[in-house]
Amino acid sequence: MSMFLTALSILAAAVYLSAIYQDMMKRQIPNALPTAITVIGCAKWLAVFELSPALFALIVALLVFLVTFGLFVLGWMGGGDVKLLTASSFMLGAWWTYPFLVWTALAGGVVTLVVLLWVYSARWYQKSLGGKVSGTVSVTSESRPTVPYGVAIAIGALWVMFQQSLLSQQTLLR
């Protein structure tokens, strides 16, 4: 069973790396990625065969969905971000959702700063020196830059998965 859970973790990590790539390149998280995380979560909860934590994880994921859907309605968050946050909360479990959201918020702050520095320095470069800047971020318009928050979500989830694996290894060593 431990090998199965390890395989699920590796698969989830690959999905999160794909989400980082997709969100950085296209500013979009394909529906297949949150769906894959949800399926991995279901497989994990079936493998550990603990009904109570699985139901609690589902309830917390629904709460995460309600809050983030409200942010989506207000235009503060993309739909893919809502789906990925919800699926990740379910997969990681109720007790790990709070650390996941904290690490995601911290990573989101860093990602936002990097995007803002990139966009505004590129705009300054274009205006003052007449240079051309290529990349995935539109730097020519004066519109508000978009932040690939899926990157932050994936970083938060990967960090919590790493913490979970360390905890399980410590438990096995006792």
C-alpha positions as a printed Julia matrix, in Angstrom:
174×3 Matrix{Float64}:
   0.0    0.0     0.0
   2.88   2.35    0.74
   4.14   1.9    -2.83
   0.67   2.73   -4.17
   0.5    5.93   -2.11
   4.01   6.85   -3.27
   2.97   6.31   -6.88
  -0.08   8.53   -6.31
   2.16  11.25   -4.85
   4.5   11.08   -7.85
   1.53  11.26  -10.21
   0.1   14.24   -8.29
   3.49  15.99   -8.45
   3.53  15.51  -12.24
   0.03  16.99  -12.48
   1.11  20.0   -10.41
   4.19  20.54  -12.57
   1.92  20.45  -15.61
  -0.36  23.02  -13.95
   2.64  25.31  -13.39
   3.64  25.02  -17.03
   0.12  25.48  -18.4
  -0.66  28.48  -16.19
   2.63  30.2   -16.95
   2.4   29.66  -20.7
  -1.32  30.03  -21.36
  -2.72  31.61  -18.18
  -5.14  28.72  -18.09
  -5.46  25.54  -16.05
  -7.07  22.82  -18.18
 -10.01  21.04  -16.53
  -8.16  17.73  -16.82
  -5.65  18.8   -14.16
  -8.06  19.47  -11.23
  -9.98  16.38  -12.34
  -6.78  14.32  -12.13
  -6.03  15.68   -8.65
  -9.57  14.79   -7.55
  -9.21  11.24   -8.94
  -5.84  10.89   -7.19
  -7.49  12.1    -3.99
 -10.29   9.53   -4.34
  -7.73   6.77   -4.95
  -5.76   7.89   -1.9
  -8.81   7.92    0.37
  -9.9    4.49   -0.93
  -6.4    3.12   -0.38
  -6.15   4.26    3.23
  -9.79   3.17    3.72
 -10.62   5.74    6.36
 -14.15   7.05    5.88
 -14.19   9.75    8.54
 -11.08  11.68    7.34
 -12.25  11.31    3.74
 -15.66  12.81    4.53
 -14.03  15.59    6.54
 -11.71  16.3     3.6
 -14.74  16.48    1.3
 -16.53  18.92    3.62
 -13.46  21.16    3.89
 -12.98  21.04    0.11
 -16.6   22.14   -0.35
 -15.97  25.06    2.03
 -12.87  25.99    0.05
 -14.96  25.84   -3.12
 -17.66  28.13   -1.69
 -15.15  30.76   -0.58
 -13.07  30.66   -3.76
 -16.16  30.61   -5.96
 -17.16  33.86   -4.26
 -13.74  35.27   -5.15
 -14.27  34.07   -8.73
 -17.65  35.85   -8.9
 -15.96  39.04   -7.71
 -13.36  38.64  -10.48
 -10.48  38.17   -8.06
  -9.69  34.59   -9.02
  -9.85  32.46  -12.14
 -12.09  29.43  -12.5
  -9.16  27.05  -12.95
  -7.66  28.33   -9.71
 -10.94  27.64   -7.88
 -11.06  24.08   -9.22
  -7.38  23.38   -8.48
  -7.62  24.76   -4.93
 -10.74  22.7    -4.23
  -9.3   19.48   -5.67
  -6.03  20.01   -3.81
  -7.81  20.56   -0.5
  -9.66  17.28   -0.96
  -6.55  15.35   -1.96
  -4.35  16.74    0.83
  -6.99  16.27    3.52
  -8.81  18.49    5.96
  -5.99  18.75    8.49
  -3.52  19.82    5.81
  -5.78  22.36    4.09
  -4.84  25.25    6.37
  -1.05  24.8     5.88
  -1.72  24.32    2.16
  -3.62  27.61    1.94
  -0.94  29.44    3.96
   1.9   28.16    1.75
  -0.16  28.91   -1.35
  -0.75  32.49   -0.17
   2.96  32.96    0.55
   3.92  31.53   -2.83
   1.23  33.69   -4.44
   2.8   36.8    -2.95
   6.19  35.86   -4.39
   4.71  34.98   -7.79
   2.83  38.3    -7.83
   5.97  40.26   -7.01
   7.94  38.48   -9.73
   5.2   39.14  -12.31
   4.92  42.81  -11.33
   8.69  43.3   -11.42
   8.89  41.59  -14.79
   6.0   43.48  -16.38
   6.84  46.94  -15.09
  10.57  46.65  -15.71
   9.84  45.39  -19.25
   7.43  48.28  -19.83
  10.04  50.73  -18.58
  12.64  49.11  -20.86
  10.33  49.36  -23.87
   9.36  52.97  -23.23
  12.74  54.34  -22.32
  15.05  52.32  -24.54
  12.72  51.21  -27.31
  13.64  47.57  -26.76
  11.49  44.56  -27.47
  10.75  42.06  -24.74
   9.44  38.61  -25.47
   7.83  36.23  -23.03
   4.56  34.88  -21.79
   3.48  38.1   -20.08
   2.02  40.87  -22.2
   4.15  43.89  -21.42
   3.03  46.21  -24.19
  -0.4   47.11  -22.92
  -1.14  49.37  -20.02
  -3.69  46.9   -18.67
  -3.32  45.23  -15.31
  -0.98  42.23  -15.51
  -2.39  38.8   -14.77
  -0.85  36.54  -12.16
  -0.57  32.8   -12.84
  -1.91  31.8    -9.44
  -1.91  28.13  -10.45
   1.85  28.31   -9.94
   1.33  29.32   -6.31
  -1.33  26.65   -5.79
   0.98  23.97   -7.17
   3.9   25.18   -5.04
   1.71  25.14   -1.91
   0.43  21.65   -2.67
   3.88  20.28   -3.5
   5.32  21.72   -0.29
   2.53  20.18    1.82
   2.97  16.85    0.03
   6.67  17.03    0.9
   5.8   17.73    4.54
   3.34  14.82    4.56
   6.0   12.47    3.19
   8.49  13.59    5.84
   5.91  13.0     8.55
   5.06   9.53    7.25
   8.76   8.62    7.06
   9.26   9.74   10.67
   6.28   7.63   11.7
   7.69   4.58    9.92
  11.09   5.02   11.59
   9.61   4.84   15.13
